[in-house]
Amino acid sequence: MADIREILRKALEKEAASSQEYLEAAKNTSDPEAKSLLEQLAQDELRHRQVLKTQLELLEAARTSHPKRPAGKEVSRDLDGESCEAELEGAKRATSVLAEAKREIEETQKAKEELYAMATHDLRSPLISIVAFAQKLLTSLHGKVSEAEHQKIQWIWSEARKLEGFVSNFLDLARLSAGAVELNRQPIEPRLIVDEEIEALSPQINDKGLHVEVTMSGVPWVEADAWAARRLFMNLMSNAVLHGRSGGTIEVGGEGEIGMVRFWVKDDGPGIPEKDLPHIFETFHTDASKRGSGLGLAIALQVVQAHGGRIWVESQEGAGATFYFTLPKAHGEKKARNAP
């Protein structure tokens, strides 16, 4: 029973830490919908903690109701047998209580995820419309309105895109976690995906004066789902652009290994504190450098694992971060075109 009590104590500590992380992430985000979701997650963690605390108190009460035999006191064998039976019964009750608590937490978590998925799904359509109309206004009113008014429209478009990205990330993560995404694996040239993402990110790249180096000459093709691979590269490359030093360099590379292709995306930003490295791929986790909403890297992890690869990060504070991941090599000897 002592082991079960220790498990509950550790779970209580983890729930408290998770609640605090969600509150910190909510405080640091500028997206109102993301803030609301994160605050709700924090409240859910507190409710889970209360359930665990109640179960721990019940176990402690069960323990004290069967005090240990004082040292040196002689007891009969019959009494020893009764004590063993009482301890066994207590252990059974404790196991039952723990199983019930686990079931309640899992059901609450499932209901919460379904609710958030429904809410974010309903948000996606109007957000897409807002982004499209704001972009149209930027084009049609260029040179026809004052610089201040143009900047306001630019702000609306930019913030709407951020929120749309959060919603899309949340829905994608929910689908991947639930196994609702059926991967259509096929030979893919990774250099083409990288070039497409560089083109898509060119406004942000140019705005920060970044230089992107691509070292993928002759890298083998991969056997992967096209949508998932693009999502993977997009999240890691946009993360590097977001945190790269203004006027700095981002490196995207790849090379073949036995049966796999190893890729990396490197930025020269503030880096990641050592204490955050073990948690960087957790859902909604954000480190001290505020690396996004905490969804993009969680999606990257899901995509890589679904393909049988692995993903990891190497970083030091003040020295940037390098994200590595592997994808299965495509059958045959196909290689990417040489870099221009």
Secondary structure, DSSP 4 states (H G I P E B T S, - for coil): -HHHHHHHHHHHHHHHHHHHHHHHHHHH---HHHHHHHHHHHHHHHHHHHHHHHHHHHHHHHHHTSPPPPTT----HHHHHHHHHHHHHHHHHHHHHHHHHHHHHHHHHHHHHHHHHHHHHHHHHHHHHHHHHHHHHHHHTTTTS-HHHHHHHHHHHHHHHHHHHHHHHHHHHHHHHTT-PPP-EEEE-HHHHHHHHHHHTHHHHHHHT-EEEEE-TTPBPEEEEHHHHHHHHHHHHHHHHHHSPTT-EEEEEEEE-SSEEEEEEEE-SS---GGGGGGTTSTT---TT--TTS-HHHHHHHHHHHTT--EEEEE-TTS-EEEEEEEEBPSSS-BPPPP-
